[in-house]
Amino acid sequence: MPKKELKRARSSSHDENDPAAHPGSGAAPVTSEGDMPQKKFYRSRAHCNPLSFNETFEYPTRPEIMDWTEDHYPEHPALKKDTDNEVSSFLSSSMSIRPDVLDVGCGFGGLTMALAPALPNNTILGLEIRSKVTEYVRLRIIAQRKEHPGKYQNCSVMRTNAMKYLPNFFPGASLEKIFFCFPDPHFKKKNHPRRIISERLLTEYTYLLKPDVGRLYCITDVKDLHDWHVQKCGAHPLLAELSNEEMDADPCVALMKTETEEGKKVKREGKFGHDMYYRVYRRVCDETTIGVEHITAKNFFQDGQFGVEVIKN
């Protein structure tokens, strides 16, 4: 990716001088690439405030200049091998590799790793904001690739703030699945804008999801947060809730309950109880949901649209 096309979030890092925040800098035991990292050396705070988090992140100015094969999928199964020295053919195939399944807030990578063999024809990317946890997942994927040659080449992890930079990395209608597994509840009402599912962000997610194909998954062990998810997702005009039968038939639903670290902790400890609450939503076509062919600034607030009701005196 051309360096001049990269942007960096302008802010100082609260932990850029803290060696423990960057595994391999001398504070934490060094894990050689190819060796399985030990989770105890990569522990971090469970959550952070994504709205005030002042770490610096690089991001492309537009999605099409991002070459995902350079750092994330160098041996992706869909890459064409350059047997005839046709460099142009290789470059065209490398630029076609782009994640279409996101595990937002992937934590220690349990679901990201499980989705790789479960969805062999997809490209999975875990997104994590914490530096030490991201490094753990990166080393974990490399170790699994070494131990199982030819496998786990379709999954990777990236450190970023998913509440700010998703449109910089992914074009519209390019994603098939987005997972939100056990996000921070942000219990206080004043902190509700920090929740990863909100009216504003749902519109961004539906922009990125493929119409009629895209799925949005959310799961939590906090009933109040689940009710929030149902309220916000159910009110969005571009999302339709799947039936219980449809969710039961989706193998990804079982994976997000059994393969995530938080899911295992719920079964083991049950801090808020042992129940897990989840929903899956389909990104529907605009016309089938809202009843109008095109949405503009003029018709957005018309009577009957999106719950708008004109009160006549």
Buried (B, 14 or more C-beta within 10 A) or exposed (E): BEEEEEEEBEEEEEEEEEEBBBBBEEEBEEBEEEEEBEEEBBBBEEBBEBEEBEBEBBBBBEBEEBBBBEEBBBEBEBBEEEEEEEEEBBBEBBBEBBBBBBBBBBBBBBBBBBBBEBBEEBBBBBBBBBBBBBBBBBBBBBBBBEEEEEBBBBBBBBBBBBBBBBBBBBBBBBBBBBBBBBBBBBEEEEEEEBBBBBEEBBEBBBBBBBBEEBBBBBBBBBEEBBEBBBEBBEEBBBBBBBEEEEBEEBEBBEBBBBBBBBBEEBEEEEEBEEEBBBBBBBBBEBEEBBEBEEBEEEEEEEEEBEEEEEEEE
